[in-house]
Amino acid sequence: MPMTDLQIAEAAIQIVLDNLPYPRNLMEQLTYTSLPFMLDSGKICGPAPDNAAVFIEYPSDWTGMAVSTRAGQLRYWFIFHCEYTNERALACLGSQPSICAAIVSAAQHVQTNIRAWRDHQQAA
């Protein structure tokens, strides 16, 4: 049975929340300077989980929200494990006014991915 729009929206927000390092209410209190930074190479760096004074490169299976800059523009990124495709995915959320807005944008992006996956499955 195909997923309804409500089921897709619920699944998308759950995927986003499952891939954030902290509960949503804490994430929404952060600023972009609290997030890891995505380098031009795609590598993600930030504070070590056990010692914020140490800057590390995160492992390739890391998931969460990061930021980058290009030509002076701040961009948010959502890196997540998609349970529908069983792959690590990367979504550019563009410039957002806050982490709260970036979380909403991430959920919308994941909804679009789920709909595309559903349509692909129905066509097969």
C-alpha positions as CSV (number, residue, x, y, z in Angstrom):
1,M,0.0,0.0,0.0
2,P,1.5,3.4,-1.0
3,M,2.4,5.9,1.7
4,T,0.0,8.8,2.2
5,D,1.2,12.4,2.2
6,L,0.9,12.5,6.0
7,Q,2.9,9.3,6.4
8,I,5.6,10.7,4.1
9,A,5.7,13.9,6.2
10,E,6.0,12.0,9.4
11,A,8.7,9.7,8.0
12,A,10.7,12.6,6.7
13,I,10.7,14.5,10.0
14,Q,11.6,11.3,11.8
15,I,14.6,10.7,9.4
16,V,15.7,14.3,10.1
17,L,15.4,14.0,13.9
18,D,17.1,10.6,13.9
19,N,20.1,12.1,12.1
20,L,20.6,15.2,14.3
21,P,23.2,15.0,17.0
22,Y,20.9,16.5,19.6
23,P,17.2,16.7,20.3
24,R,15.4,19.3,18.1
25,N,14.7,21.7,20.9
26,L,18.4,21.9,21.7
27,M,19.4,22.2,18.0
28,E,17.0,25.1,17.5
29,Q,18.8,27.0,20.3
30,L,22.2,26.7,18.5
31,T,23.7,29.1,16.0
32,Y,25.5,28.1,12.8
33,T,28.8,28.6,14.6
34,S,27.9,25.6,16.8
35,L,27.7,23.3,13.8
36,P,30.5,21.4,12.1
37,F,32.0,22.9,9.0
38,M,32.0,21.2,5.5
39,L,35.2,21.9,3.6
40,D,35.4,22.4,-0.2
41,S,36.6,18.8,-0.4
42,G,33.3,17.5,1.2
43,K,35.1,16.5,4.4
44,I,33.3,17.6,7.6
45,C,35.3,19.0,10.5
46,G,34.3,20.2,13.9
47,P,34.7,19.8,17.7
48,A,35.4,16.3,19.0
49,P,32.4,14.8,20.7
50,D,34.3,14.3,23.9
51,N,36.4,17.5,23.9
52,A,35.0,20.7,22.2
53,A,38.5,22.2,22.4
54,V,39.8,19.7,19.9
55,F,39.0,20.1,16.1
56,I,38.7,16.8,14.2
57,E,37.7,15.4,10.9
58,Y,34.5,13.5,11.3
59,P,34.2,9.9,10.0
60,S,32.6,9.2,6.6
61,D,29.5,7.7,8.2
62,W,28.8,10.9,10.3
63,T,25.3,12.3,10.0
64,G,23.9,15.6,11.1
65,M,23.8,19.2,10.0
66,A,26.8,21.2,8.9
67,V,27.6,24.6,7.3
68,S,29.9,25.8,4.6
69,T,30.7,29.1,3.0
70,R,31.3,30.0,-0.6
71,A,31.9,33.5,-1.9
72,G,30.8,34.8,1.5
73,Q,27.5,32.9,1.4
74,L,26.6,30.6,4.3
75,R,25.0,27.3,3.3
76,Y,23.5,24.7,5.5
77,W,23.9,21.0,4.7
78,F,22.0,18.0,6.0
79,I,23.9,14.7,5.9
80,F,21.8,11.7,6.7
81,H,21.3,7.9,6.3
82,C,18.2,7.3,4.3
83,E,16.5,4.1,5.4
84,Y,14.6,3.8,2.2
85,T,17.6,3.6,-0.1
86,N,20.0,2.4,2.7
87,E,22.5,5.0,1.6
88,R,24.2,8.1,3.1
89,A,22.7,11.2,1.5
90,L,23.7,14.8,1.3
91,A,21.3,17.7,0.9
92,C,22.3,21.3,0.4
93,L,19.7,23.4,2.3
94,G,21.1,26.7,1.0
95,S,21.1,29.9,3.0
96,Q,18.7,29.7,6.0
97,P,17.9,32.3,8.6
98,S,18.3,29.8,11.5
99,I,18.9,26.2,12.4
100,C,15.2,25.9,13.0
101,A,14.6,26.9,9.3
102,A,17.3,24.5,8.2
103,I,15.6,21.6,10.0
104,V,12.3,22.5,8.3
105,S,14.1,22.7,4.9
106,A,15.8,19.3,5.6
107,A,12.4,17.7,6.3
108,Q,11.0,19.1,3.0
109,H,14.1,17.8,1.1
110,V,13.6,14.3,2.6
111,Q,9.9,14.4,1.8
112,T,10.8,15.1,-1.8
113,N,13.3,12.2,-1.8
114,I,10.7,9.8,-0.3
115,R,8.1,10.8,-2.9
116,A,10.6,10.2,-5.7
117,W,11.5,6.8,-4.2
118,R,7.8,5.9,-3.8
119,D,7.1,6.9,-7.4
120,H,10.1,4.9,-8.6
121,Q,8.9,1.9,-6.7
122,Q,5.4,2.2,-8.1
123,A,6.7,2.5,-11.6
124,A,8.9,-0.6,-11.3
